[in-house]
Amino acid sequence: MKFSVEVAKASPVQLKRYARVCGTVLARAHAKSGDAATVSGYLGKKDEFDEALGEFALTYADQTVRDHAALVAAVKAGRIKALIEEDS
């Protein structure tokens, strides 16, 4: 079932909950189930998949750091406004 939420009117707590729900639904929608033997046979015995996954994770982490730095710089320069919420 599809629905939408006016995120512009959401409080920080509501937005955080909405993001969590969206992430959970997206993860479940993209998950594939299968038996371990089939998955193992598909991946093979070499380390290629493990290495590719590790490389992707490191590249993604580096990009996330760059994106965050750009966001912080934009906020400090006054180009965008951001609500900073402290984790409790």
MMTF fields as JSON, N, C-alpha, C and O atoms, coordinates in Angstrom:
{
  "mmtfVersion": "1.0.0",
  "mmtfProducer": "UNKNOWN",
  "numBonds": 351,
  "numAtoms": 352,
  "numGroups": 88,
  "numChains": 1,
  "numModels": 1,
  "chainsPerModel": [1],
  "groupsPerChain": [88],
  "chainIdList": ["A"],
  "bondAtomList": [4, 2, 8, 6, 12, 10, 16, 14, 20, 18, 24, 22, 28, 26, 32, 30, 36, 34, 40, 38, 44, 42, 48, 46, 52, 50, 56, 54, 60, 58, 64, 62, 68, 66, 72, 70, 76, 74, 80, 78, 84, 82, 88, 86, 92, 90, 96, 94, 100, 98, 104, 102, 108, 106, 112, 110, 116, 114, 120, 118, 124, 122, 128, 126, 132, 130, 136, 134, 140, 138, 144, 142, 148, 146, 152, 150, 156, 154, 160, 158, 164, 162, 168, 166, 172, 170, 176, 174, 180, 178, 184, 182, 188, 186, 192, 190, 196, 194, 200, 198, 204, 202, 208, 206, 212, 210, 216, 214, 220, 218, 224, 222, 228, 226, 232, 230, 236, 234, 240, 238, 244, 242, 248, 246, 252, 250, 256, 254, 260, 258, 264, 262, 268, 266, 272, 270, 276, 274, 280, 278, 284, 282, 288, 286, 292, 290, 296, 294, 300, 298, 304, 302, 308, 306, 312, 310, 316, 314, 320, 318, 324, 322, 328, 326, 332, 330, 336, 334, 340, 338, 344, 342, 348, 346],
  "bondOrderList": [1, 1, 1, 1, 1, 1, 1, 1, 1, 1, 1, 1, 1, 1, 1, 1, 1, 1, 1, 1, 1, 1, 1, 1, 1, 1, 1, 1, 1, 1, 1, 1, 1, 1, 1, 1, 1, 1, 1, 1, 1, 1, 1, 1, 1, 1, 1, 1, 1, 1, 1, 1, 1, 1, 1, 1, 1, 1, 1, 1, 1, 1, 1, 1, 1, 1, 1, 1, 1, 1, 1, 1, 1, 1, 1, 1, 1, 1, 1, 1, 1, 1, 1, 1, 1, 1, 1],
  "groupList": [{"groupName": "MET", "atomNameList": ["N", "CA", "C", "O"], "elementList": ["N", "C", "C", "O"], "formalChargeList": [0, 0, 0, 0], "bondAtomList": [1, 0, 2, 1, 3, 2], "bondOrderList": [1, 1, 2], "singleLetterCode": "M", "chemCompType": "L-PEPTIDE LINKING"}, {"groupName": "LYS", "atomNameList": ["N", "CA", "C", "O"], "elementList": ["N", "C", "C", "O"], "formalChargeList": [0, 0, 0, 0], "bondAtomList": [1, 0, 2, 1, 3, 2], "bondOrderList": [1, 1, 2], "singleLetterCode": "K", "chemCompType": "L-PEPTIDE LINKING"}, {"groupName": "PHE", "atomNameList": ["N", "CA", "C", "O"], "elementList": ["N", "C", "C", "O"], "formalChargeList": [0, 0, 0, 0], "bondAtomList": [1, 0, 2, 1, 3, 2], "bondOrderList": [1, 1, 2], "singleLetterCode": "F", "chemCompType": "L-PEPTIDE LINKING"}, {"groupName": "SER", "atomNameList": ["N", "CA", "C", "O"], "elementList": ["N", "C", "C", "O"], "formalChargeList": [0, 0, 0, 0], "bondAtomList": [1, 0, 2, 1, 3, 2], "bondOrderList": [1, 1, 2], "singleLetterCode": "S", "chemCompType": "L-PEPTIDE LINKING"}, {"groupName": "VAL", "atomNameList": ["N", "CA", "C", "O"], "elementList": ["N", "C", "C", "O"], "formalChargeList": [0, 0, 0, 0], "bondAtomList": [1, 0, 2, 1, 3, 2], "bondOrderList": [1, 1, 2], "singleLetterCode": "V", "chemCompType": "L-PEPTIDE LINKING"}, {"groupName": "GLU", "atomNameList": ["N", "CA", "C", "O"], "elementList": ["N", "C", "C", "O"], "formalChargeList": [0, 0, 0, 0], "bondAtomList": [1, 0, 2, 1, 3, 2], "bondOrderList": [1, 1, 2], "singleLetterCode": "E", "chemCompType": "L-PEPTIDE LINKING"}, {"groupName": "ALA", "atomNameList": ["N", "CA", "C", "O"], "elementList": ["N", "C", "C", "O"], "formalChargeList": [0, 0, 0, 0], "bondAtomList": [1, 0, 2, 1, 3, 2], "bondOrderList": [1, 1, 2], "singleLetterCode": "A", "chemCompType": "L-PEPTIDE LINKING"}, {"groupName": "PRO", "atomNameList": ["N", "CA", "C", "O"], "elementList": ["N", "C", "C", "O"], "formalChargeList": [0, 0, 0, 0], "bondAtomList": [1, 0, 2, 1, 3, 2], "bondOrderList": [1, 1, 2], "singleLetterCode": "P", "chemCompType": "L-PEPTIDE LINKING"}, {"groupName": "GLN", "atomNameList": ["N", "CA", "C", "O"], "elementList": ["N", "C", "C", "O"], "formalChargeList": [0, 0, 0, 0], "bondAtomList": [1, 0, 2, 1, 3, 2], "bondOrderList": [1, 1, 2], "singleLetterCode": "Q", "chemCompType": "L-PEPTIDE LINKING"}, {"groupName": "LEU", "atomNameList": ["N", "CA", "C", "O"], "elementList": ["N", "C", "C", "O"], "formalChargeList": [0, 0, 0, 0], "bondAtomList": [1, 0, 2, 1, 3, 2], "bondOrderList": [1, 1, 2], "singleLetterCode": "L", "chemCompType": "L-PEPTIDE LINKING"}, {"groupName": "ARG", "atomNameList": ["N", "CA", "C", "O"], "elementList": ["N", "C", "C", "O"], "formalChargeList": [0, 0, 0, 0], "bondAtomList": [1, 0, 2, 1, 3, 2], "bondOrderList": [1, 1, 2], "singleLetterCode": "R", "chemCompType": "L-PEPTIDE LINKING"}, {"groupName": "TYR", "atomNameList": ["N", "CA", "C", "O"], "elementList": ["N", "C", "C", "O"], "formalChargeList": [0, 0, 0, 0], "bondAtomList": [1, 0, 2, 1, 3, 2], "bondOrderList": [1, 1, 2], "singleLetterCode": "Y", "chemCompType": "L-PEPTIDE LINKING"}, {"groupName": "CYS", "atomNameList": ["N", "CA", "C", "O"], "elementList": ["N", "C", "C", "O"], "formalChargeList": [0, 0, 0, 0], "bondAtomList": [1, 0, 2, 1, 3, 2], "bondOrderList": [1, 1, 2], "singleLetterCode": "C", "chemCompType": "L-PEPTIDE LINKING"}, {"groupName": "GLY", "atomNameList": ["N", "CA", "C", "O"], "elementList": ["N", "C", "C", "O"], "formalChargeList": [0, 0, 0, 0], "bondAtomList": [1, 0, 2, 1, 3, 2], "bondOrderList": [1, 1, 2], "singleLetterCode": "G", "chemCompType": "PEPTIDE LINKING"}, {"groupName": "THR", "atomNameList": ["N", "CA", "C", "O"], "elementList": ["N", "C", "C", "O"], "formalChargeList": [0, 0, 0, 0], "bondAtomList": [1, 0, 2, 1, 3, 2], "bondOrderList": [1, 1, 2], "singleLetterCode": "T", "chemCompType": "L-PEPTIDE LINKING"}, {"groupName": "HIS", "atomNameList": ["N", "CA", "C", "O"], "elementList": ["N", "C", "C", "O"], "formalChargeList": [0, 0, 0, 0], "bondAtomList": [1, 0, 2, 1, 3, 2], "bondOrderList": [1, 1, 2], "singleLetterCode": "H", "chemCompType": "L-PEPTIDE LINKING"}, {"groupName": "ASP", "atomNameList": ["N", "CA", "C", "O"], "elementList": ["N", "C", "C", "O"], "formalChargeList": [0, 0, 0, 0], "bondAtomList": [1, 0, 2, 1, 3, 2], "bondOrderList": [1, 1, 2], "singleLetterCode": "D", "chemCompType": "L-PEPTIDE LINKING"}, {"groupName": "ILE", "atomNameList": ["N", "CA", "C", "O"], "elementList": ["N", "C", "C", "O"], "formalChargeList": [0, 0, 0, 0], "bondAtomList": [1, 0, 2, 1, 3, 2], "bondOrderList": [1, 1, 2], "singleLetterCode": "I", "chemCompType": "L-PEPTIDE LINKING"}],
  "groupTypeList": [0, 1, 2, 3, 4, 5, 4, 6, 1, 6, 3, 7, 4, 8, 9, 1, 10, 11, 6, 10, 4, 12, 13, 14, 4, 9, 6, 10, 6, 15, 6, 1, 3, 13, 16, 6, 6, 14, 4, 3, 13, 11, 9, 13, 1, 1, 16, 5, 2, 16, 5, 6, 9, 13, 5, 2, 6, 9, 14, 11, 6, 16, 8, 14, 4, 10, 16, 15, 6, 6, 9, 4, 6, 6, 4, 1, 6, 13, 10, 17, 1, 6, 9, 17, 5, 5, 16, 3],
  "groupIdList": [1, 2, 3, 4, 5, 6, 7, 8, 9, 10, 11, 12, 13, 14, 15, 16, 17, 18, 19, 20, 21, 22, 23, 24, 25, 26, 27, 28, 29, 30, 31, 32, 33, 34, 35, 36, 37, 38, 39, 40, 41, 42, 43, 44, 45, 46, 47, 48, 49, 50, 51, 52, 53, 54, 55, 56, 57, 58, 59, 60, 61, 62, 63, 64, 65, 66, 67, 68, 69, 70, 71, 72, 73, 74, 75, 76, 77, 78, 79, 80, 81, 82, 83, 84, 85, 86, 87, 88],
  "secStructList": [7, 7, 7, 7, 7, 7, 4, 4, 4, 7, 7, 2, 2, 2, 2, 2, 2, 2, 2, 2, 2, 2, 2, 2, 2, 2, 2, 2, 2, 2, 7, 7, 7, 7, 7, 2, 2, 2, 2, 2, 2, 2, 2, 7, 1, 1, 1, 2, 2, 2, 2, 2, 2, 2, 2, 2, 2, 2, 2, 2, 2, 2, 2, 2, 2, 2, 2, 2, 2, 2, 2, 2, 2, 2, 2, 2, 6, 6, 1, 1, 7, 7, 7, 7, 7, 7, 7, 7],
  "xCoordList": [0.839, 0.0, 0.891, 1.868, 0.568, 1.37, 0.703, -0.522, 1.538, 1.057, 2.182, 3.332, 1.862, 2.893, 2.698, 1.621, 3.758, 3.753, 4.321, 5.286, 3.735, 4.265, 5.433, 5.255, 6.626, 7.793, 8.146, 8.779, 7.754, 8.042, 7.338, 7.793, 6.24, 5.482, 5.817, 5.272, 6.703, 7.027, 8.025, 8.898, 7.88, 8.858, 10.11, 10.052, 11.232, 12.433, 12.213, 12.719, 11.469, 11.191, 10.341, 10.62, 9.304, 8.452, 9.253, 9.077, 10.125, 10.937, 11.88, 12.089, 12.446, 13.335, 12.575, 13.072, 11.367, 10.548, 10.163, 10.204, 9.791, 9.416, 10.591, 10.417, 11.78, 12.971, 13.245, 13.613, 13.064, 13.283, 12.299, 12.682, 11.036, 10.02, 10.349, 10.278, 10.711, 11.05, 12.231, 12.215, 13.25, 14.424, 14.083, 14.567, 13.256, 12.856, 12.058, 12.308, 11.104, 10.271, 11.126, 10.964, 12.026, 12.894, 13.789, 13.96, 14.353, 15.217, 14.455, 14.952, 13.268, 12.465, 12.032, 11.962, 11.743, 11.308, 12.429, 12.174, 13.675, 14.8, 15.464, 16.337, 15.054, 15.652, 15.168, 14.0, 16.083, 15.717, 16.012, 17.049, 15.112, 15.373, 15.853, 15.527, 16.598, 17.1, 17.804, 18.156, 18.0, 18.671, 20.181, 20.708, 20.852, 22.279, 23.099, 24.07, 22.744, 23.511, 23.455, 24.465, 22.299, 22.162, 22.983, 23.686, 22.885, 23.65, 25.141, 25.9, 25.562, 26.974, 27.461, 28.571, 26.643, 27.014, 27.129, 27.998, 26.265, 26.292, 27.544, 28.169, 27.906, 29.05, 30.381, 31.386, 30.392, 31.623, 32.542, 32.189, 33.727, 34.656, 35.726, 36.449, 35.835, 36.851, 36.415, 35.262, 37.355, 37.082, 36.605, 36.527, 36.287, 35.928, 34.724, 34.747, 33.69, 32.5, 32.805, 32.415, 33.509, 33.862, 34.678, 34.42, 35.655, 36.507, 35.723, 35.922, 34.838, 34.031, 33.097, 32.921, 32.508, 31.611, 32.373, 31.893, 33.539, 34.373, 34.805, 34.775, 35.209, 35.605, 34.436, 34.6, 33.261, 32.073, 31.804, 31.536, 31.872, 31.588, 32.56, 32.146, 33.838, 34.829, 34.611, 34.704, 34.322, 34.061, 32.821, 32.805, 31.781, 30.545, 30.781, 30.254, 31.568, 31.878, 32.642, 32.348, 33.617, 34.375, 33.456, 33.589, 32.53, 31.598, 30.693, 30.38, 30.274, 29.431, 30.166, 29.574, 31.44, 32.247, 32.344, 32.203, 32.583, 32.663, 31.325, 31.283, 30.243, 28.908, 28.612, 28.08, 28.952, 28.695, 29.527, 29.026, 30.779, 31.633, 31.056, 31.074, 30.55, 29.938, 28.681, 28.428, 27.897, 26.689, 27.056, 26.474, 28.017, 28.441, 28.955, 28.628, 29.755, 30.282, 29.156, 29.199, 28.158, 27.03, 26.223, 25.754, 26.057, 25.327, 26.125, 25.566, 27.425, 28.269, 28.319, 28.39, 28.282, 28.326, 26.97, 26.863, 25.936, 24.608, 23.876, 22.836, 24.402, 23.738, 22.481, 21.543, 22.471, 21.279, 21.097, 22.038, 19.889, 19.599, 19.401, 18.874, 19.831, 19.667, 19.311, 19.818, 18.446, 18.08, 18.986, 18.957, 19.77, 20.683, 19.998, 19.61, 19.849, 19.206, 20.246, 20.928, 20.369, 21.297, 20.687, 19.503, 21.496, 21.027, 20.988, 21.87, 19.953, 19.87, 20.133, 20.105],
  "yCoordList": [-1.161, 0.0, 1.233, 1.295, 2.186, 3.406, 4.521, 4.631, 5.34, 6.528, 7.542, 7.207, 8.756, 9.782, 10.565, 10.568, 11.221, 12.009, 13.384, 13.49, 14.415, 15.768, 15.957, 16.399, 15.616, 15.659, 17.077, 17.265, 18.077, 19.464, 19.857, 20.758, 19.192, 19.508, 18.57, 18.712, 17.627, 16.642, 17.211, 18.005, 16.795, 17.163, 16.31, 15.312, 16.68, 15.847, 14.401, 13.479, 14.198, 12.837, 12.084, 10.924, 12.736, 12.097, 11.775, 10.712, 12.686, 12.47, 11.293, 10.5, 11.183, 10.062, 8.736, 7.752, 8.72, 7.5, 7.144, 5.98, 8.164, 7.947, 7.378, 6.459, 7.921, 7.423, 5.97, 5.167, 5.634, 4.255, 3.3, 2.223, 3.709, 2.877, 2.714, 1.61, 3.822, 3.755, 2.82, 2.014, 2.93, 2.067, 0.601, -0.256, 0.316, -1.072, -1.636, -2.754, -0.864, -1.32, -1.519, -2.508, -0.585, -0.692, -1.924, -2.646, -2.162, -3.331, -4.626, -5.542, -4.697, -5.916, -6.101, -7.226, -4.999, -5.087, -5.583, -6.245, -5.264, -5.649, -6.955, -7.473, -7.475, -8.711, -9.899, -9.985, -10.794, -12.033, -13.164, -13.184, -14.077, -15.22, -16.365, -16.447, -17.206, -18.37, -19.272, -18.866, -20.482, -21.382, -21.172, -20.73, -21.49, -21.22, -21.922, -21.348, -23.125, -23.875, -23.191, -23.133, -22.674, -21.986, -20.707, -20.423, -19.937, -18.695, -19.001, -18.337, -19.978, -20.362, -20.816, -20.476, -21.576, -22.025, -20.87, -20.869, -19.901, -18.733, -17.893, -17.407, -17.724, -16.889, -17.582, -16.919, -18.889, -19.623, -19.655, -19.186, -20.216, -20.395, -19.31, -19.203, -18.517, -17.467, -16.285, -16.198, -15.378, -14.213, -13.005, -11.905, -13.182, -12.048, -11.27, -10.039, -11.977, -11.291, -10.545, -9.389, -11.213, -10.579, -9.31, -8.271, -9.402, -8.256, -7.128, -5.956, -7.479, -6.462, -5.776, -4.559, -6.543, -5.976, -5.062, -3.983, -5.486, -4.659, -3.372, -2.301, -3.473, -2.284, -1.313, -0.102, -1.85, -1.006, -0.294, 0.907, -1.027, -0.444, 0.689, 1.734, 0.492, 1.538, 2.759, 3.895, 2.523, 3.628, 4.396, 5.627, 3.666, 4.294, 5.112, 6.216, 4.572, 5.293, 6.575, 7.624, 6.502, 7.694, 8.756, 9.941, 8.333, 9.273, 9.902, 11.09, 9.113, 9.625, 10.697, 11.714, 10.482, 11.478, 12.759, 13.853, 12.636, 13.821, 14.55, 15.779, 13.803, 14.417, 15.167, 16.276, 14.572, 15.223, 16.496, 17.518, 16.444, 17.632, 18.747, 19.914, 18.39, 19.394, 19.978, 21.177, 19.141, 19.618, 20.581, 21.661, 20.194, 21.06, 22.389, 23.442, 22.359, 23.591, 24.477, 25.697, 23.876, 24.642, 25.281, 26.41, 24.567, 25.118, 26.269, 27.326, 26.069, 27.121, 28.362, 29.484, 28.155, 29.291, 29.971, 31.024, 29.375, 29.962, 29.679, 30.282, 28.773, 28.437, 27.606, 27.652, 26.846, 26.068, 26.142, 26.434, 25.878, 25.846, 24.392, 23.581, 24.089, 22.725, 22.775, 23.61, 21.886, 21.731, 20.646, 19.507, 20.987, 20.023, 19.432, 20.159, 18.115, 17.425, 16.585, 15.777, 16.767, 15.98, 14.621, 14.516, 13.567, 12.22, 12.124, 12.628, 11.47, 11.344, 9.939, 9.645],
  "zCoordList": [0.0, 0.0, 0.0, 0.746, -0.81, -0.884, -0.095, -0.046, 0.518, 1.187, 1.205, 0.92, 1.532, 1.626, 2.91, 3.505, 3.315, 4.529, 4.188, 3.43, 4.736, 4.529, 5.49, 6.625, 5.02, 5.897, 6.32, 7.359, 5.541, 5.908, 7.204, 7.909, 7.518, 8.73, 9.892, 10.987, 9.654, 10.681, 11.681, 11.329, 12.92, 13.946, 13.733, 13.015, 14.338, 14.199, 14.636, 13.997, 15.707, 16.178, 15.158, 14.856, 14.624, 13.621, 12.358, 11.764, 11.954, 10.76, 10.951, 10.033, 12.141, 12.447, 12.385, 11.838, 12.951, 12.913, 11.472, 11.074, 10.707, 9.31, 8.52, 7.72, 8.742, 8.05, 8.417, 7.561, 9.69, 10.131, 9.443, 8.986, 9.377, 8.719, 7.235, 6.696, 6.579, 5.149, 4.911, 3.98, 5.753, 5.609, 5.799, 5.06, 6.782, 7.036, 5.869, 5.418, 5.388, 4.269, 3.016, 2.301, 2.756, 1.579, 1.675, 0.693, 2.844, 3.026, 2.8, 2.145, 3.335, 3.161, 1.71, 1.214, 1.037, -0.352, -1.254, -2.26, -0.895, -1.734, -1.305, -2.001, -0.176, 0.323, -0.502, -0.882, -0.761, -1.44, -0.477, 0.185, -0.411, 0.44, -0.43, -1.615, 0.149, -0.569, 0.41, 1.517, -0.006, 0.912, 0.834, -0.187, 1.909, 2.044, 0.967, 0.475, 0.595, -0.41, -1.77, -2.471, -2.15, -3.428, -3.45, -4.419, -2.369, -2.281, -2.294, -3.0, -1.54, -1.503, -2.872, -3.281, -3.576, -4.915, -5.892, -6.763, -5.75, -6.627, -6.374, -7.317, -5.112, -4.768, -5.032, -5.289, -4.972, -5.222, -4.016, -2.933, -4.219, -3.114, -3.065, -2.074, -4.1, -4.125, -3.269, -2.846, -3.021, -2.184, -2.985, -2.439, -4.257, -5.112, -4.58, -4.538, -4.181, -3.681, -2.393, -2.23, -1.471, -0.202, -0.446, 0.161, -1.333, -1.619, -2.292, -1.974, -3.213, -3.895, -2.903, -2.953, -2.016, -1.017, -0.057, 0.289, 0.362, 1.234, 0.548, 1.155, -0.724, -1.477, -1.623, -1.468, -1.921, -2.028, -0.71, -0.697, 0.401, 1.71, 2.033, 2.535, 1.751, 2.022, 1.13, 1.593, -0.139, -1.061, -0.632, -0.657, -0.238, 0.21, 1.48, 1.618, 2.399, 3.634, 3.326, 3.9, 2.427, 2.041, 1.442, 1.748, 0.595, -0.019, 1.03, 0.952, 2.005, 3.077, 3.873, 4.233, 4.147, 4.861, 4.04, 4.586, 2.73, 1.867, 1.809, 1.871, 1.692, 1.651, 2.946, 2.913, 4.075, 5.353, 5.477, 5.946, 5.067, 5.124, 4.252, 4.642, 3.083, 2.202, 2.838, 2.726, 3.5, 4.186, 5.306, 5.416, 6.135, 7.242, 6.703, 7.251, 5.637, 5.051, 4.526, 4.691, 3.9, 3.367, 4.484, 4.344, 5.594, 6.736, 7.342, 7.633, 7.533, 8.119, 7.236, 7.737, 5.91, 4.977, 4.841, 4.212, 5.428, 5.356, 4.055, 3.789, 3.242, 1.975, 2.203, 1.408, 3.296, 3.66, 5.167, 5.905, 5.61, 7.036, 7.441, 6.681, 8.641, 9.137, 10.606, 11.355, 11.006, 12.405, 12.962, 12.495, 13.933, 14.545, 15.761, 16.676, 15.775, 16.894, 17.592, 16.961, 18.873, 19.671, 19.922, 20.243, 19.776, 20.14, 21.656, 22.352, 22.149, 23.603, 24.034, 25.229]
}
